[in-house]
Amino acid sequence: MNVDLTGKSALVTGSTRGIGRAIAEALAGCGARVGVVGRDAGRAAEAAAAISPHAVGFACDVADTGSVTALVESAERAFGGLDILVNNAGITRDNVLFRLKDDDWDAVLDANLRGAFASIRAAARGMMKRRWGRIINIASVVGLVGNKGQANYAASKAGLIGLTKSVAKELASRNVLANVVAPGFIETDMTAAMAPEARAALSQQIPLERLGTPGDIAGLVAFLASDHAAYITGQVFVVDGGMVM
Ligand code: NDP
């Protein structure tokens, strides 16, 4: 089976590194023109140039609704429309409940959830008009099962799942599909800070006995963005080596 995205354009938030970068590479590898997004214009341009000659870098802080709306408009202008939106940018600000500050709550919810809402609202109009669209939101298994010290993060990822299902129902009649990919523990900067003992303990909870790679997530996202996934919407796909069953 060949995943062909020739002629499609995609915007991937948080794609200067990590999972988002692998997703941008996979979509570009399947023939899509890709918008690479990070907070810094230089880093975004550098990543875009490394990914594909047809990729374009955009600077945007997804926690800022106005910037997100402007980002979608810029991508639509650059590509002549937007077919695929991947909300991947995300942050953590972990602490146990009683030490979580309002700021920690707001920063995580603004970046992880409100940013996705704003980009979907902005991109959906064009997708509906063209009767084709793919929205893929990167949540986390933590949004399904919770995690000590991550009440804000878990709430943002659970919120993303509710947002996706609602959007899937609202937009289905226009052939705009929305799905969630929920990774387990993936080797990126986000997890690099873990102590070796913690990583070892974690791996023992994973039936496949290893942390995932960004590529483990990217292949599924490319499939969901393609015509092979034309009858799939409102679903949550867990990619975690079997950790949560
Ligand atoms: P990284 O921290 O490795 O990379 C985060 C990316 O998001 C970078 O490209 C960064 O770009 C960008 N970014 C961060 N904040 C913002 C912002 N406010 N506006 C725009 N871009 C932003 O993260 P991962 O690759 O590990 O995670 C990607 C997604 O996958 C996140 O949503 C995360 O919650 C989720 N996830 C990750 C897991 C893991 O184990 N790694 C597990 C489950 C889910 P720059 O610094 O250039 O701005």
Residues whose N, C-alpha, C, O or C-beta is under 5 A from the ligand:
A	BS01	NDP	G14 S15 T16 R17 G18 I19 G20 V37 G38 R39 D40 R43 C60 D61 V62 A63 N88 A89 G90 I91 A111 I138 A139 S140 P183 G184 F185 I186 T188 D189 M190 T191
